[in-house]
Amino acid sequence: MKQHRVLMYSHDTFGLGHLRRCRTIANALVENFSGMRVLIISGSQIAGAFDYKSRVDFVKVPSVIKLRNGEYTSLSQHIDLKDTVDLRRSMIRQTAQSFQPDIFIVDKEPMGLRGEVEETLAYLKAQGTTLVLGLRDVMDAPHLLEKEWRSNDNLTKIEKYYDRVWVYGPPDFCDPLAGLDVPPTVREKMDFVGFLQRSVNEDVPPQQRSLGDYLLVTTGGGGDGGDLVADVLAAYEHDPGFDQKALIVLGPYMKAELRAEYMDRGQHIPQVEIIEFDMHMEGLIAGSRAVVGMGGYNTFCEILSFDKPALIVPRVSPREEQLIRAMRAAELGVIDMLHPDDSRDPARMLAALRAVAGRKRPSQSAPRVRMEGLPNIVARVAEDLRRREDRSRTAAPLRVIT
């Protein structure tokens, strides 16, 4: 039996969302297909710190970071951004040529960072590889996404290269391409597979914490999470009698000076424990009473997967993705939302923290929101692999017996 191969691309310029989403899908694929190998191309600085299932591996390309203003820069100050992207482009192409995947899944960016995967897409299409673009449930505000995608001619290129467009959310939650003039041929490729369920890795021993019943405050990667942490700490400082315990996870990308400041402030609040990061966030969320976060895709899926009451304080710039997701989820009754302009008021944040500790679980307030993404992806992959095998048998040359 042929050993099937799936190649995944995660550009990873700011947080952990893209890599964690790819890792979740990769782990599900090898669990369901014996002998399958999955290789993830990632620019994450800490890609090697996560645990992967057997037969999942990654290739690290040079890191590029996205600044708060939306611009990119090379992680190494000694290498020009163009040279870094050229090197990444070459490594991606060489990896695809060596690995020869049956399926290539690109996360979020249709042509990759500054078009770095287009050359690889053209090569793999000529090889007959199934090309899949995976999109979040929410990409960005339509006016922002339309400007970005028009400048890169993304819709034309999706039509040209991709066989499938998977949307990692249900059709009745959000349309990631709402407001764009999407060609009918691209719409036909779109498949709303559903949210990606998360689970606790049973091979990892649970963290033994003395906190007991705690609010988990998570900033994801932490690169833009400083304001949320500051607002939560200010709420606790506003009322020292608020006795709800909290565990604050800063994230690996938070600036060192902010980490030091928050660690120092936390030492003066008995109810609060602060840690820099934990690679097994699923366990921390599963053990919490409720979650306070920014509403990135992965955190939202974890809230749903572990059925946790949640307060979302979304990032509102330079992208509006988290704001749109939070507003839609609040409209459906899944979570409580507090705008960051309001969370800066310690009294309002304190009231929101009190409320979320007693909030209903998502399954009680919005039972229609289900987690079907991973089983649906497994089914789609199985279907594609069967088609490839059928084509291969049909195309096999006849043997002439003499």
Secondary structure by P-SEA (a helix, b strand, c coil): ccbbbbbbbbbccccaaaaaaaaaaaaaaaaccccbbbbbbccccccccccccccbbbbbcbbbbbccccbbbbccccccaaaaaaaaaaaaaaaaaaacccbbbbccccccccccaaaaaaaaaaaccbbbbbbccccccaaaaaaaaaaaaaaaaaaccccbbbbccccccccccccccccaaaaaacccccbbbbbcccccccccccccbbbbbbccccccaaaaaaaaaaaaaacccccbbbbbbbcccccaaaaaaaaaaaaacccbbbbcccccaaaaaaacccccccccaaaaaaaaaacccccccccccccaaaaaaaaaaaaaccbbbbcccccccaaaaaaaaaaaaacccccccccccccccaaaaaaaaaaaaaaaaaaaaaabbbbbcc
